Amino acid sequence: MQDPAPRPSSLPAEIAGWYGTVAILCAYALSSLEVLPAASPLLAAMNLTGGLGVAWVCWHKRTWQAFWLEAIWATIAVVALARAFTMPKIDPVLLEVPVATSQVLVVRSVAGSPHRATVEAWQRNDGSWSAKWRDLPAVVGRAGIVDGASKREGDGGTPAGMHAIGIAFGYAPTGATGLVYRQATADDWWVDAPTSPDYNHWVRGKPAVSAEAMRRDDEQYSLGAVIEWNTAPVVPGRGSAIFLHVWKSPNEATSGCVAMGRDDLAQLLQWLDRRSEPKVVIVGKAP
């Protein structure tokens, strides 16, 4: 006994089939071109409705192989959609991160204290973000987190915004990090005089103008990394020497840097990798 011959489908089924074809192709393009992350609920919804649309027209036409293919496609999309809505919510600031960046630190001030903050570390794999560490305690500038547009030299503010994480540094000859590492010696200084041509640069040899020693008498710069604030281009007076470094104490503000406990900072530096084009996002309040 032969299978019944394919039968013409109804107009609604034809419309659903064409919609489904377009929806699946668009979802594939948006995912392949990294316009949307693979775990996007929108992609799952497009695949689900598209699969159902094509399955409907295939059922009407009795093209069973295509019907079962699209039915399975829609089922996978249901699972993906359910996961998208049950997965832990990512920090909204990550939506603005460039595609090339796969490691991000989010520094956020703590309510009720201008200089207390927390740090979260996020990793992106296959288009999806996951938290590596959350709520690591930190401190910021004595003036708190300030608008980058108003940041000025010596104001004690930590500039808000998204900044690249540059080289790592420390007192030891080598450092356990995936960033480029530079040893800070007694002959290394960071120029903070706005009138100097070396303003906001690391220099060798003590300059004749105001500069900060990179090899301090305490442990604050024993581990650290440069936050690329006002570095490309350098604008005189917009602030200098914004680092991620070891705190003096958990109760004491910085002059504008982000500071953490040594153990927490060490694990972050070991995790950070220059190939991931890491960024730090500094924000003033919770979303």
N, C-alpha and C positions, 0 to 999 in steps of 0.2 A: 504494500500500500504506500503510495507516494504522499509526501507532505503536500498540504494545500498550497496552491500557487500564491505568491504574494498578492495582496489586495491593495487597492488604492487607499490612501489614508485620508482622513478628514482634514479640512482646512485648518482647524485649531492645532491638530497634531503636526501638520506641516510647519506652521508658524513656530510651534514649540521646538521642533527639530532644528529649524534654522537658527532660532535663538540659542539652543544648546550648543550647536556647532561653533557659533561666534563666541559664546561665553567661554567655552573650553579653550579655544585658540587664544583669546585675549588673556585668560588666566596663565596659560603656558608662556606667552610672550612677557607678561609682567613679571613672572617669576624668573625666567631665563635671563632677562635683561636687568634683573635686580632692581626694578622699579619698586616692587613690594617684596618684603621678606617672605620666605617660603612658608612660614607659620602664620601668615596674615589671615585673619578671619574673612576678609573680603575675597581672597583667592579661594578659600574653602567653600564659601557661599557660591561663587561663580562656577566652581567645579560641580557642586551639588546640583544646582538648578540646571546647569548645562547638561549634566549626565542624565537627569530625569527627563529633560526635554527630548534629547536624542533617543532615550530608551522608549519614550511614549510613541514616537513616530516609527521606531523599529518594531514595536509590538503591533502597531496597526498594519505594517507591511509584512509582518511575520518573517522578518530577517532576524532569526534567533541568535546567531552568533554576535551580531552587533548589539542586540538587545541585552544579552547577558554581560557583554563587555561594559556597556554603559551603566547597567544596574550595579555591577561591582565598583565601577568608577564612582558612582554616586554614594555607595556605601562607605568607601574610603573617605570621601569628602565629609560624610556625616561624622566619622570618627575624628577627622582633622578639625572640624568645626567645634566639636565637643571639647577637644583638647585646648583649642584656642581660647575658649571661655572659662576653662577650669585651671589653666596654667597660672602660676603666680604673675601678678601684674608687674610689668617693667616700669622703670622710672620714665616719665614722659619726656625728660630732657634727652633721652637716648634717641628719640625720633629725629633729632636734628644732627646727629653724628654722621660725618661723611662715610660713605660706603667703604672706603679704604681703611677706616679705623676699626679695629676689632677689640681694643682694650680701652676702657674708660674708667676714670676715677670721678665720682660725683661727691663734691664737698658741699655740705648744706649746713647753714647755721642752725643752732638749737634755740628754740623759743625761750625768751626770758634772760638770755645772756648774749651780749653782742659778740663776744670772742669765743664762745664754745661752738663746736661744730662736730659733725660726723662725716665719715668717709665711707663710701661704698665702692667696691670694685666690680666691674661688669666685663664679661667676656662674650664676644659674638662668634658663634660657630654656625655655619650654614644658614646665615641670615637671621638666627634667633639669639636673643640676649639671655644670659643667665648670670645670676649674682654669684660672684666668687667669695666676697666678704661683704658683710653689712654692718652698719652702725659701729665702725671703728672710731673711738674717740679722738678728737683733734681740737686744736685751737687755731684761731686766725688772728688778724690784726686787731690792735686795741680799738680801732674805730669800726670794727666789724667788716662785713662784706659790703663793698661800695660799688656803685655804678662805674663801669670801666671808663665811661666818657668823662667822669669827674675825678678820676684818680690823679693824684699829684704826688710828687716826691715829698716824702716825709710826713704824709698825712695819716699814716698808721692804718690805712685801709687795705683790705685784700680785694683785688679787682675781680668783679663778677664776669662771667662769660666762659666761653670755651677756648682753651689754650692748649697748644701742643706741649708735651712733656719732652724736654730736651735731654741733655747729658746727665748722667748720675755722677756724684762725686763723694769723696770721703777722705779720711785720714790714712786709710790703709793703701798700700801700693796697688792692690787690685780689689775689685768689688764683685760680689755675687749678684749679678744683674744681667738682663738681656739688653740693657741700654748701653750706649757708649759710656765708658767710665773714665774719670780723670781724678788723679790724686791731688788733694789740696795740701800744699806745703806752706811753710812760713814765708815763702816768696810770692805767694799768690794773693791777689787782691781783686775786688769787684768795685769798679769806679761808680760812685753815686753823685758826682758833681755834674749837674746839668750842662755846665758850660764847657766841659771837657769833650774833645773828639772821641774819647774812649768811654763816654757815658754809657752805662748799662752793659759793660763788657768786662770779662775776666781778663786780667793782665798779669804779666810776670814782672816782678819788681815793684816796690812800693812807689806809687806815683806821687807827684807833688801836690795833687788835688785830693779832695775828700774821697776816701775809698774804704771799703769794708774788708777786713782780713778774712780770707777763706779758711785759714787754719787758726781757729779761735783757741782761747785758753780753756774753754769748756767743751762739752761733747755735742753741742747743737749741730755742728756741721760735720760730725764724724760719719754721718750718712745723710745723703740728700739727693735731690734732683732739681734741675732748673725748670721752672714754669716759664714758658716762653711768652712773657708779658713784655710788651714794648720792645721787642727785639727785631722785628722786620716790618717796617723800618723802625729805627729808634727815634723817638720824638723827645727832645730835651724837656725835662721836667714832668714827664708823664709817669714816672715811677721806675724804680730799678731794683734789681736783686730780689725778685720774687721767687722763693724756693719752696720746695717740700723738704722739710728737715726734721731732726729730732727736737722735741720740745724741751724747754727748760723745766717746766713742770706742767701738769694737767690743769693748773689753775691760773697760769700766767699767759697773757696775750703775747703775740709777736708784733713786729713792726710792720707787718703786711704779708708775711709768709703764711703757709699752712704747715703746722707742726704737729707731730704725732709721737707716740711712744716708740722707743727704738725697735722693739720686737715687731710691732705692727708695721713700721716703715720697712724693716728689713725684709719681711715677707712680701710686701708690695714690690719692692725693688727687684727681688728675685723673680717675681712673676712677670713684671713688665718687660716687653720685648720691642726693640726699635722697629722690627719688621712689621709689627702690628700697628704702627703709626699711632701710638697711644696719645690720648687727650685727657685733660682734667677739665671738668665742668664745675664751675663755682657758682652756686645759687644761694640766695638769701633766705629762702623760706621753703617749707614743704609744699608740694603741689596740691 
